[in-house]
């Protein structure tokens, strides 16, 4: 994922993004800020975990255009993907 401002996230940070709660993770990392109409990423990393034994986090906002594309993906593409998987592979 490309950020239009700030430092890009590491691949290890992006691989942990979740947009909805699951059985194993009750905390989403991709959130929608209604007041700004932007998606916010809460990234967790363990850069200094060995010395501090604590995870750190960084919050980044996607720009309006990328937020819109992300919303379309979550609302349109993922349900369609799920429908195809159920109809064709189950």
C-alpha positions in Angstrom: 0.0 0.0 0.0 1.4 3.4 -0.9 1.0 6.3 1.5 0.8 9.8 -0.1 2.3 11.5 3.0 4.6 10.5 5.8 7.0 7.5 5.8 5.8 4.3 4.1 5.0 1.4 6.4 7.1 -1.6 6.5 5.9 -4.8 4.9 5.7 -6.5 8.3 3.4 -3.7 9.5 1.1 -3.9 6.5 0.8 -7.7 6.7 -0.9 -7.4 10.1 -3.7 -5.0 8.9 -7.2 -6.1 9.7 -10.4 -4.3 8.7 -12.8 -6.3 10.8 -12.7 -8.2 14.1 -12.0 -11.9 14.0 -11.8 -14.9 16.4 -8.1 -14.4 16.9 -8.0 -10.6 16.8 -10.6 -8.4 18.5 -8.9 -5.2 17.5 -9.0 -3.8 14.0 -6.1 -1.9 12.6 -7.9 -0.3 9.7 -10.4 2.2 11.0 -12.6 4.8 9.4 -12.6 8.4 10.8 -16.1 9.6 10.1 -15.3 13.3 10.9 -12.5 13.4 8.3 -13.9 10.7 5.9 -10.5 9.1 5.9 -9.2 5.7 6.7 -6.8 5.5 9.6 -4.2 2.8 10.0 -3.0 1.8 13.4 0.3 0.0 12.8 2.0 -2.0 15.5 5.6 -2.8 15.5 8.1 -4.5 17.8 11.3 -2.7 16.8 12.5 -2.3 20.4 10.6 -5.2 21.8 13.7 -7.0 23.1 14.8 -4.1 25.2 11.4 -2.7 26.3 9.2 -5.8 26.0 6.4 -3.5 24.7 4.9 -3.1 21.3 4.8 0.4 19.8 2.2 1.8 17.5 2.0 4.4 14.8 -1.2 6.0 13.4 -1.3 7.1 9.8 -4.1 8.5 7.7 -4.7 7.5 4.0 -5.4 10.4 1.7 -9.0 11.0 0.4 -8.5 9.2 -2.9 -6.9 6.1 -1.3 -9.5 6.1 1.4 -12.2 6.1 -1.3 -10.6 3.2 -3.1 -10.2 1.3 0.1 -13.9 1.8 1.0 -14.9 0.5 -2.5 -12.7 -2.5 -2.1 -14.2 -3.4 1.3 -17.8 -2.8 0.3 -17.8 -4.2 -3.2 -14.8 -6.4 -4.0 -14.5 -8.4 -0.8 -18.2 -9.5 -0.7 -18.0 -10.4 -4.4 -14.9 -12.4 -3.7 -16.6 -14.2 -0.9 -19.7 -14.9 -3.1 -17.5 -16.4 -5.8 -15.6 -18.6 -3.2 -18.9 -19.9 -1.8 -20.6 -20.5 -5.1 -17.6 -22.0 -7.0 -15.6 -23.8 -4.3 -18.1 -25.0 -1.7 
